[in-house]
Amino acid sequence: MISPPKSIRWLFCLVLGLAGVFPAPASSAAATEPLVLGSGDSYYIAGHMEVLKDPSENLEFRDALAAFERGDFQPMDGNLNAGYGRAAYWIHFSMIRQKGFPEKAMLSLSPSYTNSVKVYVQCHGQSPLLPSSFRPVMLGSDVPVAQRPVLNPNFIVPLELPADEPVDVFVRVYSKGSISLTGVLATPESIRNSTYNSIMLQFGYLGIAAVLCVMNLIFFISIRDRLFLYFALYVLTVLINNFGVAGMQALILPAYAHVLSDYMVYMGIGAQLLVFSEFCHNLFRDSAGPWTLRYMRLMSATGVLTIVSVPFGLYASVVPFALVGTVILIAMLLLTSKKLLVSMPQSGIFITIAFGISTLGYFYQIFRLIGVFPLEPGWDINMIEPATLVHMVLISIALSERFRITERQLGEASREAEKRAKEIADDMTSELRDNKERLEVALAAEQVSAEMQNSFLSMLSHEYRTPLAVIQGNLDILEMHSREYLTSDESSALMKMRRAVMRLVEIMDVSLERSRILDTKVPTVFKTIILRDFVRQQVDAIKWMYPAQSFFVAAPMLALAMSGDLPLLNTALFNLLDNARKYSIPGTMIEVYCRQIDEGVLISVCNESDMLNEGEIDELFEKYTRGRKTNNTSGAGIGLWLVRKIVEQHGGTVRMYWVKGEKVTVSMTIPSFTIDAAG
């Protein structure tokens, strides 16, 4: 079993130790002094505040005022920075305006993601000991923007301050996330200028982030490297989170700002951690150790857990672990990025510097959020924002180098593939040229062979007709002179001989003399054929030749006719009947069926056979192909092929059907029409 390195174990101990730190605000024994407003434009309230912690979160203003009278408020140095915890805080400070400061002023409170900020300002000339003497102003990210007194990313409270008269202010602060508060008293012009500068800064950040996001998306689309997609998503999540932290949603979408705030800030942190961890896992998967990669996966799961914790109210308990874990992750990546200085010197230096700067920015901001570092006056900005900006720019430069290298490699691979494809094309062209030459030689040889075959068949036809004519003539003389003396059996035998001679003449006409089945140049002569007579003649012919074979014929009742070449169709049907006879089981009957279908006339020949194998039916219609079990039966393997050729010349089809244990059926379909002739 592999054990994690000691450094990893110490980092996990640091996570557990720091994540549980929720320090109370720093206190001082000295009493706070009122804030004196002189000739300046703005004054921070840090150092002039007193704080009261409300663990129950139920303390009302009158209770807080009573606690102030009892002296329960504790002086606080700096700003409120209580970290993550389930408590509300009451802040008190007082101020005195001198004649050099304008009467109309504004109190600006931040951060703008604080969920609830209730401000109670003492009215002029009223007693500071009565709750009715204070004017309440309800602010916070959960309060609709329309109910705020001033439209501003921060929480603004307009004030009218009497000269040389102290004014008390109480503020109740509660947040689902980090609880902190910083404030400044300033003139309206100073608030307007600072707001303008903040908006310009945020939209400048938006422009840079948008360019980086689009650029990496273009890189991803170009080379399909998921690293660029993860980084584009990381830039997008950082942008959304920083906009939420800065309160820009109040200006962009004021009607929905109170709904979107928690999602942009709290869920944004979880989404940022998730995408960043996946980006780092893809970036360092070849250089980081196995435990570092496992830790990245752990932080991805932590990001998902942070997102899920927001709607369930567990964000404050989960996010300290996520934030401290992020600092540890960046520190680990800083150490791991050193390996890239060797393998990728040009981009490795940018990655190392980027993670170094990110480590400092995240270290300060995260430990400030959990209350380890104080929130100093003038340092209430989001330190992650400039750190991530520099980080994103440097990483984009490094990824641009990676894109350039990948594009160069793709170009080299493309050129190599093009070269290889050209070589293959040349080889194929040479092979095709050789095949063409061989094919031309084969075609020439086949043409010579066909001419020789036709010459031979013409000679054979001529020589074969002479003995057939002699036999036919002698049969006619024998029948004419011996008709009165022949018995019935002798007459039947003489008739069979005559039909056999007629069959030989017909075969010679089809196969030898014209050879038109194979020669497509010879036109086919179509005539009207009566189906019933056609079928009976062929069945009778084969019965006379093979009287031992039993046949059953189901002739059609209707007078159906076909248009076709009678000698060719005779050959086709005779071949089917002869095939069925040769391959039937001895003693079984051959059945012939005729019926009309939509396509024409269907003639089926059925027989029982044990000479077929499954899967060879379609092969039997190929030329010179016979069944594997027919070695002991005479034949050349052209019967069914010849049937198919004849049927196709007539625009029909031929099929064979067979299921093991059942009869073999060969059917041919010929186009037909109905005639009025009597059956």
Secondary structure, DSSP 8 states (H G I E B T S, - for coil): -----HHHHHHHHHHHHHHT------B-SS----EEE-SSSEEE-TTSEEEEEETTS---HHHHHHHHHHT--EEESSSEEEEE-S-EEEEEEEEEE-TTS-SEEEEEEE-TT-SEEEEEEE-TT--TT-GGGEEEEEESTTS-GGGSSS-SSSEEEEEE--BT--EEEEEEEE-SSEEEEEEEEE-HHHHHHHHHHHHHHHHHHHHHHHHHHHHHHHHHHHH--HHHHHHHHHHHHHHHHHHHHHTTHHHHSTTTHHHHHHIIIIIHHHHHHHHHHHHHHHHHTTTS-HHHHHHHHHHHHHHHHHHHHTTTT-HHHHHHHHHHHHHHHHHHHHHHGGGHHHHSHHHHHHHHHHHHHHHHHHHHHHHHHTTSS---TT--S-THHHHHHHHHHHHHHHHHHHHHHHHHHHHHHHHHHHHHHHHHHHHHHHHHHHHHHHHHHHHHHHHHHHHHHHHHHHHHHHHHHHHHHHHHHHHHHHHHHHTTT--HHHHHHHHHHHHHHHHHHHHIIIIIII-TTT-TTS----EEEEHHHHHHHHHHHHHHH-TTSEEEEE--SS-EEEEE-HHHHHHHHHHHHHHHHHTS-TT-EEEEEEEEETTEEEEEEEE--S---TT-TGGGGSTT---TT-TTS---S-HHHHHHHHHHHTT-EEEEE--TTS-EEEEEEE-EEE--S--
